[in-house]
């Protein structure tokens, strides 16, 4: 049996029996080394250490902690209040408020499930109270969460950048256009739903005084994206340092400004953040052992030659890439899918002239759609928990959002300036 057969067979067997993805990746690499390669096992420790020995990766635990602190600290509620001033009066307005608030919170959290949880916790009760069906409400907050890892900063973008050897700050720029396009397309779906189901508009008159009072209360939350991204692109701090700054900012605002963050909750938030970060770090270490076997056996080159023998057309290969990645996103979490597929697919796509930054944002958008597609749609499970509806009902209601997001994905894939204009 060839080493490559051993590698992938052991990986899928481990996954099938319920072993976590990170352990499955590392375990498959170790089994391949033991059964088919004449190298000492010390290479496992060396590759895993090299996988996590990266300064940009330090941004991940900081951004996770910042998102959790701000979710508990009342920042999401203030964002919703501010966006509500502009959209709530329109038909389908509350659904658009949920989507718009998610777009702003995405510039803080860097995570799809965190965005769904933070905004959904505030918006679901309001939407139910104003005549929105429970299933559609859950579908809306789940779909809106997909922009969480597209609009910068983004945890999966950091993962991709480390593996692809690209600049984190440049990759962040590619998410702005696609994130806005995704948000606007979902707002159209919400408007069409509201018209078809005769959801009444909320007739509210926003006075100038009310506007400025809401702005004053929301300003600390609204400043957060400008501090993070402004600091990065002005050269004041790196993306990793931006993660630390955002965590400190979230702690101060939650404790002393909004006072919604209770000191007794901080240890639990830190532990939860550490666990989430540890899962990603295990994957990043394990995938290096997996990649070591792939590289030693020249698997990326073999796959590249096989695919390029079929076609060297850049646009056809991009279509095939999307199919592979969106299927992976349906079964794996973002960091795991990116860690597994980047070393294999990146050389193939760059060999036909695809920019690694453009490929990165296509990857991230695919992973975002994966967050609302069964069987492992993390945002769907969060929405089910918030709304109390079944997974099947929420999934069915999400179908219109999935369709429009796939259309947006195709546009992003083939109209390169949407993602690349800020870099160029």
GUMILO-973008 format. One record per residue (C-alpha): residue in three letters; residue number from 1; chain; x, y, z. Coordinates in nm, 3 decimals. Layout:
N
{atom "ALA",NUM,"A",{X,Y,Z}}
...
This chain:
424
{atom "UNK",1,"A",{0.000,0.000,0.000}}
{atom "UNK",2,"A",{0.142,0.341,-0.099}}
{atom "UNK",3,"A",{0.214,0.609,0.160}}
{atom "UNK",4,"A",{-0.044,0.845,0.009}}
{atom "UNK",5,"A",{-0.312,0.574,0.038}}
{atom "UNK",6,"A",{-0.213,0.516,0.401}}
{atom "UNK",7,"A",{-0.223,0.891,0.470}}
{atom "UNK",8,"A",{-0.570,0.964,0.332}}
{atom "UNK",9,"A",{-0.725,0.632,0.433}}
{atom "UNK",10,"A",{-0.614,0.674,0.795}}
{atom "UNK",11,"A",{-0.730,1.039,0.795}}
{atom "UNK",12,"A",{-1.082,0.953,0.673}}
{atom "UNK",13,"A",{-1.111,0.650,0.903}}
{atom "UNK",14,"A",{-1.016,0.862,1.204}}
{atom "UNK",15,"A",{-1.264,1.132,1.097}}
{atom "UNK",16,"A",{-1.539,0.874,1.040}}
{atom "UNK",17,"A",{-1.506,0.729,1.392}}
{atom "UNK",18,"A",{-1.538,1.077,1.544}}
{atom "UNK",19,"A",{-1.178,1.174,1.616}}
{atom "UNK",20,"A",{-1.137,1.558,1.615}}
{atom "UNK",21,"A",{-1.001,1.703,1.293}}
{atom "UNK",22,"A",{-0.671,1.820,1.439}}
{atom "UNK",23,"A",{-0.596,1.480,1.593}}
{atom "UNK",24,"A",{-0.703,1.308,1.270}}
{atom "UNK",25,"A",{-0.458,1.517,1.066}}
{atom "UNK",26,"A",{-0.169,1.455,1.303}}
{atom "UNK",27,"A",{-0.261,1.091,1.354}}
{atom "UNK",28,"A",{-0.270,1.024,0.980}}
{atom "UNK",29,"A",{0.073,1.181,0.943}}
{atom "UNK",30,"A",{0.217,0.973,1.227}}
{atom "UNK",31,"A",{0.066,0.648,1.092}}
{atom "UNK",32,"A",{0.213,0.720,0.748}}
{atom "UNK",33,"A",{0.556,0.790,0.895}}
{atom "UNK",34,"A",{0.547,0.471,1.104}}
{atom "UNK",35,"A",{0.425,0.241,0.828}}
{atom "UNK",36,"A",{0.588,0.375,0.517}}
{atom "UNK",37,"A",{0.865,0.628,0.577}}
{atom "UNK",38,"A",{1.216,0.573,0.708}}
{atom "UNK",39,"A",{1.238,0.891,0.915}}
{atom "UNK",40,"A",{1.269,0.929,1.293}}
{atom "UNK",41,"A",{0.953,1.020,1.486}}
{atom "UNK",42,"A",{1.126,1.334,1.616}}
{atom "UNK",43,"A",{1.014,1.488,1.284}}
{atom "UNK",44,"A",{0.658,1.490,1.424}}
{atom "UNK",45,"A",{0.753,1.716,1.713}}
{atom "UNK",46,"A",{0.962,1.937,1.485}}
{atom "UNK",47,"A",{0.690,1.987,1.226}}
{atom "UNK",48,"A",{0.420,2.050,1.487}}
{atom "UNK",49,"A",{0.638,2.308,1.662}}
{atom "UNK",50,"A",{0.713,2.481,1.332}}
{atom "UNK",51,"A",{0.340,2.487,1.258}}
{atom "UNK",52,"A",{0.257,2.701,1.560}}
{atom "UNK",53,"A",{0.585,2.894,1.586}}
{atom "UNK",54,"A",{0.452,3.195,1.400}}
{atom "UNK",55,"A",{0.407,3.554,1.518}}
{atom "UNK",56,"A",{0.095,3.619,1.302}}
{atom "UNK",57,"A",{-0.077,3.317,1.462}}
{atom "UNK",58,"A",{-0.069,3.499,1.797}}
{atom "UNK",59,"A",{-0.345,3.721,1.658}}
{atom "UNK",60,"A",{-0.593,3.433,1.672}}
{atom "UNK",61,"A",{-0.627,3.396,2.053}}
{atom "UNK",62,"A",{-0.637,3.776,2.089}}
{atom "UNK",63,"A",{-0.919,3.820,1.837}}
{atom "UNK",64,"A",{-1.114,3.531,1.986}}
{atom "UNK",65,"A",{-1.081,3.684,2.333}}
{atom "UNK",66,"A",{-1.176,4.030,2.202}}
{atom "UNK",67,"A",{-1.487,3.894,2.032}}
{atom "UNK",68,"A",{-1.599,3.711,2.346}}
{atom "UNK",69,"A",{-1.536,4.013,2.570}}
{atom "UNK",70,"A",{-1.731,4.242,2.340}}
{atom "UNK",71,"A",{-2.018,3.998,2.302}}
{atom "UNK",72,"A",{-2.057,3.987,2.680}}
{atom "UNK",73,"A",{-1.977,4.356,2.723}}
{atom "UNK",74,"A",{-2.287,4.499,2.554}}
{atom "UNK",75,"A",{-2.116,4.619,2.237}}
{atom "UNK",76,"A",{-2.344,4.414,2.008}}
{atom "UNK",77,"A",{-2.656,4.572,2.164}}
{atom "UNK",78,"A",{-2.524,4.924,2.096}}
{atom "UNK",79,"A",{-2.440,4.837,1.736}}
{atom "UNK",80,"A",{-2.792,4.705,1.682}}
{atom "UNK",81,"A",{-2.940,5.023,1.832}}
{atom "UNK",82,"A",{-2.737,5.239,1.595}}
{atom "UNK",83,"A",{-2.813,5.039,1.278}}
{atom "UNK",84,"A",{-3.179,5.030,1.384}}
{atom "UNK",85,"A",{-3.197,5.407,1.331}}
{atom "UNK",86,"A",{-3.147,5.362,0.956}}
{atom "UNK",87,"A",{-3.328,5.040,0.860}}
{atom "UNK",88,"A",{-3.607,4.957,1.102}}
{atom "UNK",89,"A",{-3.866,5.184,0.931}}
{atom "UNK",90,"A",{-3.845,4.990,0.602}}
{atom "UNK",91,"A",{-4.035,4.674,0.520}}
{atom "UNK",92,"A",{-3.817,4.388,0.637}}
{atom "UNK",93,"A",{-3.621,4.646,0.830}}
{atom "UNK",94,"A",{-3.545,4.438,1.138}}
{atom "UNK",95,"A",{-3.396,4.162,0.922}}
{atom "UNK",96,"A",{-3.184,4.426,0.752}}
{atom "UNK",97,"A",{-3.083,4.561,1.093}}
{atom "UNK",98,"A",{-2.964,4.210,1.186}}
{atom "UNK",99,"A",{-2.760,4.187,0.866}}
{atom "UNK",100,"A",{-2.619,4.540,0.891}}
{atom "UNK",101,"A",{-2.527,4.494,1.258}}
{atom "UNK",102,"A",{-2.354,4.167,1.171}}
{atom "UNK",103,"A",{-2.146,4.346,0.909}}
{atom "UNK",104,"A",{-2.024,4.596,1.168}}
{atom "UNK",105,"A",{-1.973,4.332,1.438}}
{atom "UNK",106,"A",{-1.775,4.127,1.183}}
{atom "UNK",107,"A",{-1.519,4.409,1.185}}
{atom "UNK",108,"A",{-1.473,4.332,1.555}}
{atom "UNK",109,"A",{-1.509,3.959,1.611}}
{atom "UNK",110,"A",{-1.346,3.785,1.312}}
{atom "UNK",111,"A",{-1.570,3.481,1.360}}
{atom "UNK",112,"A",{-1.898,3.365,1.201}}
{atom "UNK",113,"A",{-2.048,3.181,1.502}}
{atom "UNK",114,"A",{-1.953,3.468,1.736}}
{atom "UNK",115,"A",{-2.127,3.717,1.506}}
{atom "UNK",116,"A",{-2.441,3.502,1.487}}
{atom "UNK",117,"A",{-2.448,3.458,1.865}}
{atom "UNK",118,"A",{-2.387,3.824,1.948}}
{atom "UNK",119,"A",{-2.632,3.978,1.702}}
{atom "UNK",120,"A",{-2.885,3.694,1.716}}
{atom "UNK",121,"A",{-2.917,3.719,2.092}}
{atom "UNK",122,"A",{-3.035,4.078,2.053}}
{atom "UNK",123,"A",{-3.230,4.061,1.726}}
{atom "UNK",124,"A",{-3.420,3.731,1.748}}
{atom "UNK",125,"A",{-3.663,3.843,2.024}}
{atom "UNK",126,"A",{-3.730,4.172,1.842}}
{atom "UNK",127,"A",{-3.793,4.005,1.508}}
{atom "UNK",128,"A",{-4.029,3.748,1.661}}
{atom "UNK",129,"A",{-4.220,4.023,1.837}}
{atom "UNK",130,"A",{-4.270,4.211,1.510}}
{atom "UNK",131,"A",{-4.420,3.933,1.301}}
{atom "UNK",132,"A",{-4.121,3.750,1.153}}
{atom "UNK",133,"A",{-4.153,3.371,1.135}}
{atom "UNK",134,"A",{-3.924,3.189,1.375}}
{atom "UNK",135,"A",{-3.760,2.987,1.097}}
{atom "UNK",136,"A",{-3.683,3.292,0.886}}
{atom "UNK",137,"A",{-3.556,3.479,1.192}}
{atom "UNK",138,"A",{-3.311,3.200,1.271}}
{atom "UNK",139,"A",{-3.207,3.171,0.906}}
{atom "UNK",140,"A",{-3.142,3.546,0.885}}
{atom "UNK",141,"A",{-2.913,3.569,1.188}}
{atom "UNK",142,"A",{-2.732,3.250,1.078}}
{atom "UNK",143,"A",{-2.677,3.378,0.723}}
{atom "UNK",144,"A",{-2.578,3.725,0.847}}
{atom "UNK",145,"A",{-2.308,3.559,1.055}}
{atom "UNK",146,"A",{-2.130,3.442,0.739}}
{atom "UNK",147,"A",{-1.975,3.787,0.694}}
{atom "UNK",148,"A",{-1.806,3.741,1.032}}
{atom "UNK",149,"A",{-1.493,3.593,0.875}}
{atom "UNK",150,"A",{-1.506,3.785,0.545}}
{atom "UNK",151,"A",{-1.503,4.146,0.668}}
{atom "UNK",152,"A",{-1.168,4.205,0.840}}
{atom "UNK",153,"A",{-1.027,4.124,1.086}}
{atom "UNK",154,"A",{-1.077,3.752,1.028}}
{atom "UNK",155,"A",{-0.941,3.452,1.214}}
{atom "UNK",156,"A",{-0.949,3.218,0.907}}
{atom "UNK",157,"A",{-0.766,3.486,0.706}}
{atom "UNK",158,"A",{-0.481,3.472,0.957}}
{atom "UNK",159,"A",{-0.474,3.091,0.922}}
{atom "UNK",160,"A",{-0.462,3.111,0.542}}
{atom "UNK",161,"A",{-0.195,3.384,0.543}}
{atom "UNK",162,"A",{0.038,3.179,0.763}}
{atom "UNK",163,"A",{-0.001,2.871,0.541}}
{atom "UNK",164,"A",{0.016,3.062,0.210}}
{atom "UNK",165,"A",{0.295,3.296,0.313}}
{atom "UNK",166,"A",{0.093,3.608,0.236}}
{atom "UNK",167,"A",{0.060,3.933,0.428}}
{atom "UNK",168,"A",{-0.223,3.926,0.684}}
{atom "UNK",169,"A",{-0.292,4.298,0.650}}
{atom "UNK",170,"A",{-0.313,4.277,0.269}}
{atom "UNK",171,"A",{-0.547,3.978,0.285}}
{atom "UNK",172,"A",{-0.767,4.172,0.527}}
{atom "UNK",173,"A",{-0.816,4.434,0.254}}
{atom "UNK",174,"A",{-0.956,4.176,0.011}}
{atom "UNK",175,"A",{-1.251,4.109,0.244}}
{atom "UNK",176,"A",{-1.403,4.458,0.237}}
{atom "UNK",177,"A",{-1.568,4.448,-0.107}}
{atom "UNK",178,"A",{-1.692,4.086,-0.085}}
{atom "UNK",179,"A",{-1.825,4.140,0.269}}
{atom "UNK",180,"A",{-2.029,4.443,0.164}}
{atom "UNK",181,"A",{-2.160,4.260,-0.145}}
{atom "UNK",182,"A",{-2.265,3.962,0.067}}
{atom "UNK",183,"A",{-2.444,4.188,0.315}}
{atom "UNK",184,"A",{-2.632,4.383,0.046}}
{atom "UNK",185,"A",{-2.742,4.065,-0.133}}
{atom "UNK",186,"A",{-2.883,3.923,0.192}}
{atom "UNK",187,"A",{-3.066,4.249,0.258}}
{atom "UNK",188,"A",{-3.241,4.208,-0.077}}
{atom "UNK",189,"A",{-3.353,3.858,0.024}}
{atom "UNK",190,"A",{-3.487,3.997,0.353}}
{atom "UNK",191,"A",{-3.679,4.270,0.169}}
{atom "UNK",192,"A",{-3.834,4.021,-0.076}}
{atom "UNK",193,"A",{-3.938,3.795,0.213}}
{atom "UNK",194,"A",{-4.099,4.086,0.399}}
{atom "UNK",195,"A",{-4.300,4.193,0.093}}
{atom "UNK",196,"A",{-4.419,3.840,0.014}}
{atom "UNK",197,"A",{-4.521,3.772,0.373}}
{atom "UNK",198,"A",{-4.659,4.122,0.435}}
{atom "UNK",199,"A",{-4.437,4.184,0.735}}
{atom "UNK",200,"A",{-4.536,4.532,0.852}}
{atom "UNK",201,"A",{-4.283,4.811,0.857}}
{atom "UNK",202,"A",{-4.220,4.970,1.196}}
{atom "UNK",203,"A",{-4.344,5.326,1.168}}
{atom "UNK",204,"A",{-4.095,5.513,1.380}}
{atom "UNK",205,"A",{-3.989,5.874,1.356}}
{atom "UNK",206,"A",{-3.627,5.925,1.454}}
{atom "UNK",207,"A",{-3.573,6.269,1.598}}
{atom "UNK",208,"A",{-3.241,6.450,1.580}}
{atom "UNK",209,"A",{-3.213,6.425,1.958}}
{atom "UNK",210,"A",{-3.275,6.050,1.952}}
{atom "UNK",211,"A",{-3.019,6.007,1.675}}
{atom "UNK",212,"A",{-2.744,6.185,1.864}}
{atom "UNK",213,"A",{-2.827,6.011,2.192}}
{atom "UNK",214,"A",{-2.803,5.670,2.022}}
{atom "UNK",215,"A",{-2.484,5.774,1.843}}
{atom "UNK",216,"A",{-2.329,5.890,2.169}}
{atom "UNK",217,"A",{-2.413,5.558,2.336}}
{atom "UNK",218,"A",{-2.290,5.356,2.039}}
{atom "UNK",219,"A",{-1.974,5.553,1.963}}
{atom "UNK",220,"A",{-1.745,5.329,2.169}}
{atom "UNK",221,"A",{-1.867,5.025,1.977}}
{atom "UNK",222,"A",{-1.848,5.202,1.639}}
{atom "UNK",223,"A",{-1.491,5.317,1.704}}
{atom "UNK",224,"A",{-1.368,4.960,1.745}}
{atom "UNK",225,"A",{-1.329,4.872,1.373}}
{atom "UNK",226,"A",{-1.157,5.205,1.306}}
{atom "UNK",227,"A",{-0.911,5.147,1.590}}
{atom "UNK",228,"A",{-0.828,4.793,1.474}}
{atom "UNK",229,"A",{-0.806,4.853,1.098}}
{atom "UNK",230,"A",{-0.686,5.212,1.123}}
{atom "UNK",231,"A",{-0.403,5.106,1.353}}
{atom "UNK",232,"A",{-0.298,4.828,1.115}}
{atom "UNK",233,"A",{-0.299,5.032,0.794}}
{atom "UNK",234,"A",{-0.146,5.343,0.948}}
{atom "UNK",235,"A",{0.146,5.130,1.064}}
{atom "UNK",236,"A",{0.088,5.193,1.435}}
{atom "UNK",237,"A",{0.065,4.821,1.509}}
{atom "UNK",238,"A",{0.071,4.483,1.335}}
{atom "UNK",239,"A",{-0.237,4.261,1.295}}
{atom "UNK",240,"A",{-0.116,4.055,1.592}}
{atom "UNK",241,"A",{-0.077,4.364,1.808}}
{atom "UNK",242,"A",{-0.418,4.481,1.683}}
{atom "UNK",243,"A",{-0.568,4.165,1.834}}
{atom "UNK",244,"A",{-0.415,4.250,2.172}}
{atom "UNK",245,"A",{-0.533,4.612,2.148}}
{atom "UNK",246,"A",{-0.888,4.501,2.061}}
{atom "UNK",247,"A",{-0.898,4.263,2.359}}
{atom "UNK",248,"A",{-0.786,4.538,2.598}}
{atom "UNK",249,"A",{-1.028,4.786,2.441}}
{atom "UNK",250,"A",{-1.317,4.540,2.471}}
{atom "UNK",251,"A",{-1.231,4.475,2.835}}
{atom "UNK",252,"A",{-1.218,4.845,2.924}}
{atom "UNK",253,"A",{-1.537,4.937,2.736}}
{atom "UNK",254,"A",{-1.730,4.639,2.873}}
{atom "UNK",255,"A",{-1.619,4.693,3.233}}
{atom "UNK",256,"A",{-1.601,5.070,3.272}}
{atom "UNK",257,"A",{-1.802,5.234,2.991}}
{atom "UNK",258,"A",{-2.105,5.013,2.926}}
{atom "UNK",259,"A",{-2.063,4.819,3.253}}
{atom "UNK",260,"A",{-2.240,4.514,3.105}}
{atom "UNK",261,"A",{-1.933,4.295,3.148}}
{atom "UNK",262,"A",{-1.929,4.152,3.501}}
{atom "UNK",263,"A",{-1.585,4.090,3.657}}
{atom "UNK",264,"A",{-1.690,3.741,3.771}}
{atom "UNK",265,"A",{-1.752,3.646,3.405}}
{atom "UNK",266,"A",{-1.398,3.729,3.292}}
{atom "UNK",267,"A",{-1.230,3.401,3.402}}
{atom "UNK",268,"A",{-1.493,3.196,3.217}}
{atom "UNK",269,"A",{-1.453,3.412,2.903}}
{atom "UNK",270,"A",{-1.074,3.370,2.914}}
{atom "UNK",271,"A",{-1.105,2.990,2.953}}
{atom "UNK",272,"A",{-1.357,2.965,2.666}}
{atom "UNK",273,"A",{-1.131,3.177,2.445}}
{atom "UNK",274,"A",{-0.825,2.969,2.534}}
{atom "UNK",275,"A",{-1.008,2.646,2.445}}
{atom "UNK",276,"A",{-1.121,2.787,2.108}}
{atom "UNK",277,"A",{-0.769,2.911,2.030}}
{atom "UNK",278,"A",{-0.614,2.580,2.139}}
{atom "UNK",279,"A",{-0.831,2.386,1.893}}
{atom "UNK",280,"A",{-0.701,2.603,1.606}}
{atom "UNK",281,"A",{-0.341,2.574,1.725}}
{atom "UNK",282,"A",{-0.363,2.194,1.742}}
{atom "UNK",283,"A",{-0.492,2.194,1.384}}
{atom "UNK",284,"A",{-0.212,2.426,1.269}}
{atom "UNK",285,"A",{0.052,2.206,1.432}}
{atom "UNK",286,"A",{-0.096,1.877,1.313}}
{atom "UNK",287,"A",{-0.141,1.993,0.955}}
{atom "UNK",288,"A",{0.233,2.057,0.929}}
{atom "UNK",289,"A",{0.299,1.688,0.999}}
{atom "UNK",290,"A",{0.032,1.600,0.741}}
{atom "UNK",291,"A",{0.185,1.844,0.492}}
{atom "UNK",292,"A",{0.533,1.702,0.557}}
{atom "UNK",293,"A",{0.416,1.364,0.430}}
{atom "UNK",294,"A",{0.238,1.526,0.133}}
{atom "UNK",295,"A",{0.545,1.726,0.034}}
{atom "UNK",296,"A",{0.790,1.438,0.082}}
{atom "UNK",297,"A",{0.577,1.219,-0.145}}
{atom "UNK",298,"A",{0.536,1.505,-0.397}}
{atom "UNK",299,"A",{0.155,1.480,-0.377}}
{atom "UNK",300,"A",{0.084,1.850,-0.461}}
{atom "UNK",301,"A",{0.296,1.817,-0.776}}
{atom "UNK",302,"A",{0.125,1.493,-0.879}}
{atom "UNK",303,"A",{-0.221,1.646,-0.828}}
{atom "UNK",304,"A",{-0.117,1.960,-1.013}}
{atom "UNK",305,"A",{0.009,1.760,-1.310}}
{atom "UNK",306,"A",{-0.311,1.552,-1.314}}
{atom "UNK",307,"A",{-0.543,1.852,-1.304}}
{atom "UNK",308,"A",{-0.340,2.054,-1.552}}
{atom "UNK",309,"A",{-0.342,1.756,-1.787}}
{atom "UNK",310,"A",{-0.721,1.785,-1.794}}
{atom "UNK",311,"A",{-0.730,2.162,-1.837}}
{atom "UNK",312,"A",{-0.503,2.461,-1.788}}
{atom "UNK",313,"A",{-0.790,2.707,-1.819}}
{atom "UNK",314,"A",{-0.777,2.938,-1.518}}
{atom "UNK",315,"A",{-1.153,2.989,-1.505}}
{atom "UNK",316,"A",{-1.241,2.620,-1.524}}
{atom "UNK",317,"A",{-0.989,2.546,-1.249}}
{atom "UNK",318,"A",{-1.141,2.822,-1.034}}
{atom "UNK",319,"A",{-1.481,2.656,-1.078}}
{atom "UNK",320,"A",{-1.337,2.316,-0.976}}
{atom "UNK",321,"A",{-1.162,2.485,-0.681}}
{atom "UNK",322,"A",{-1.494,2.629,-0.561}}
{atom "UNK",323,"A",{-1.665,2.291,-0.580}}
{atom "UNK",324,"A",{-1.389,2.121,-0.378}}
{atom "UNK",325,"A",{-1.373,2.394,-0.115}}
{atom "UNK",326,"A",{-1.748,2.439,-0.066}}
{atom "UNK",327,"A",{-1.789,2.063,-0.016}}
{atom "UNK",328,"A",{-1.503,2.068,0.236}}
{atom "UNK",329,"A",{-1.672,2.360,0.412}}
{atom "UNK",330,"A",{-1.988,2.155,0.451}}
{atom "UNK",331,"A",{-1.805,1.890,0.654}}
{atom "UNK",332,"A",{-1.517,2.071,0.826}}
{atom "UNK",333,"A",{-1.464,2.386,1.029}}
{atom "UNK",334,"A",{-1.294,2.674,0.849}}
{atom "UNK",335,"A",{-0.947,2.649,1.003}}
{atom "UNK",336,"A",{-0.931,2.273,0.946}}
{atom "UNK",337,"A",{-1.041,2.295,0.581}}
{atom "UNK",338,"A",{-0.800,2.581,0.510}}
{atom "UNK",339,"A",{-0.515,2.398,0.682}}
{atom "UNK",340,"A",{-0.582,2.078,0.487}}
{atom "UNK",341,"A",{-0.644,2.220,0.139}}
{atom "UNK",342,"A",{-0.414,2.523,0.114}}
{atom "UNK",343,"A",{-0.088,2.326,0.077}}
{atom "UNK",344,"A",{-0.251,2.106,-0.189}}
{atom "UNK",345,"A",{-0.453,2.354,-0.396}}
{atom "UNK",346,"A",{-0.254,2.678,-0.370}}
{atom "UNK",347,"A",{0.039,2.564,-0.591}}
{atom "UNK",348,"A",{-0.204,2.442,-0.857}}
{atom "UNK",349,"A",{-0.401,2.766,-0.871}}
{atom "UNK",350,"A",{-0.100,2.999,-0.862}}
{atom "UNK",351,"A",{0.058,2.799,-1.149}}
{atom "UNK",352,"A",{-0.226,2.915,-1.379}}
{atom "UNK",353,"A",{-0.199,3.278,-1.271}}
{atom "UNK",354,"A",{-0.447,3.307,-0.982}}
{atom "UNK",355,"A",{-0.331,3.567,-0.732}}
{atom "UNK",356,"A",{-0.283,3.407,-0.386}}
{atom "UNK",357,"A",{-0.470,3.697,-0.223}}
{atom "UNK",358,"A",{-0.765,3.657,-0.459}}
{atom "UNK",359,"A",{-0.761,3.283,-0.398}}
{atom "UNK",360,"A",{-0.756,3.351,-0.023}}
{atom "UNK",361,"A",{-1.076,3.554,-0.021}}
{atom "UNK",362,"A",{-1.249,3.297,-0.245}}
{atom "UNK",363,"A",{-1.146,3.038,0.014}}
{atom "UNK",364,"A",{-1.281,3.249,0.302}}
{atom "UNK",365,"A",{-1.616,3.321,0.132}}
{atom "UNK",366,"A",{-1.657,2.949,0.061}}
{atom "UNK",367,"A",{-1.591,2.872,0.427}}
{atom "UNK",368,"A",{-1.847,3.135,0.526}}
{atom "UNK",369,"A",{-2.112,2.966,0.312}}
{atom "UNK",370,"A",{-2.009,2.637,0.471}}
{atom "UNK",371,"A",{-2.112,2.785,0.806}}
{atom "UNK",372,"A",{-2.479,2.769,0.696}}
{atom "UNK",373,"A",{-2.477,2.441,0.505}}
{atom "UNK",374,"A",{-2.545,2.106,0.672}}
{atom "UNK",375,"A",{-2.425,1.880,0.821}}
{atom "UNK",376,"A",{-2.168,2.091,1.009}}
{atom "UNK",377,"A",{-2.304,2.445,0.969}}
{atom "UNK",378,"A",{-2.185,2.606,1.292}}
{atom "UNK",379,"A",{-2.399,2.921,1.247}}
{atom "UNK",380,"A",{-2.707,2.704,1.197}}
{atom "UNK",381,"A",{-2.653,2.534,1.532}}
{atom "UNK",382,"A",{-2.607,2.872,1.704}}
{atom "UNK",383,"A",{-2.930,3.000,1.544}}
{atom "UNK",384,"A",{-3.116,2.683,1.652}}
{atom "UNK",385,"A",{-3.000,2.739,2.008}}
{atom "UNK",386,"A",{-3.115,3.103,2.006}}
{atom "UNK",387,"A",{-3.453,3.047,1.840}}
{atom "UNK",388,"A",{-3.539,2.704,1.982}}
{atom "UNK",389,"A",{-3.625,2.578,1.632}}
{atom "UNK",390,"A",{-3.506,2.248,1.486}}
{atom "UNK",391,"A",{-3.193,2.222,1.271}}
{atom "UNK",392,"A",{-3.397,2.096,0.975}}
{atom "UNK",393,"A",{-3.642,2.390,0.981}}
{atom "UNK",394,"A",{-3.368,2.653,1.011}}
{atom "UNK",395,"A",{-3.171,2.486,0.732}}
{atom "UNK",396,"A",{-3.471,2.487,0.498}}
{atom "UNK",397,"A",{-3.536,2.856,0.566}}
{atom "UNK",398,"A",{-3.170,2.935,0.493}}
{atom "UNK",399,"A",{-3.185,2.801,0.135}}
{atom "UNK",400,"A",{-3.262,3.141,-0.031}}
{atom "UNK",401,"A",{-2.963,3.294,0.148}}
{atom "UNK",402,"A",{-2.738,3.004,0.042}}
{atom "UNK",403,"A",{-2.845,3.043,-0.321}}
{atom "UNK",404,"A",{-2.779,3.416,-0.332}}
{atom "UNK",405,"A",{-2.445,3.375,-0.151}}
{atom "UNK",406,"A",{-2.333,3.114,-0.405}}
{atom "UNK",407,"A",{-2.419,3.362,-0.681}}
{atom "UNK",408,"A",{-2.214,3.626,-0.497}}
{atom "UNK",409,"A",{-1.929,3.374,-0.464}}
{atom "UNK",410,"A",{-1.926,3.325,-0.842}}
{atom "UNK",411,"A",{-1.920,3.701,-0.896}}
{atom "UNK",412,"A",{-1.631,3.742,-0.650}}
{atom "UNK",413,"A",{-1.447,3.454,-0.818}}
{atom "UNK",414,"A",{-1.466,3.589,-1.171}}
{atom "UNK",415,"A",{-1.475,3.966,-1.111}}
{atom "UNK",416,"A",{-1.137,4.002,-0.945}}
{atom "UNK",417,"A",{-1.146,4.381,-0.876}}
{atom "UNK",418,"A",{-1.427,4.333,-0.618}}
{atom "UNK",419,"A",{-1.174,4.184,-0.380}}
{atom "UNK",420,"A",{-0.845,4.321,-0.514}}
{atom "UNK",421,"A",{-0.919,4.690,-0.574}}
{atom "UNK",422,"A",{-0.795,4.805,-0.232}}
{atom "UNK",423,"A",{-0.464,4.621,-0.270}}
{atom "UNK",424,"A",{-0.402,4.748,-0.619}}
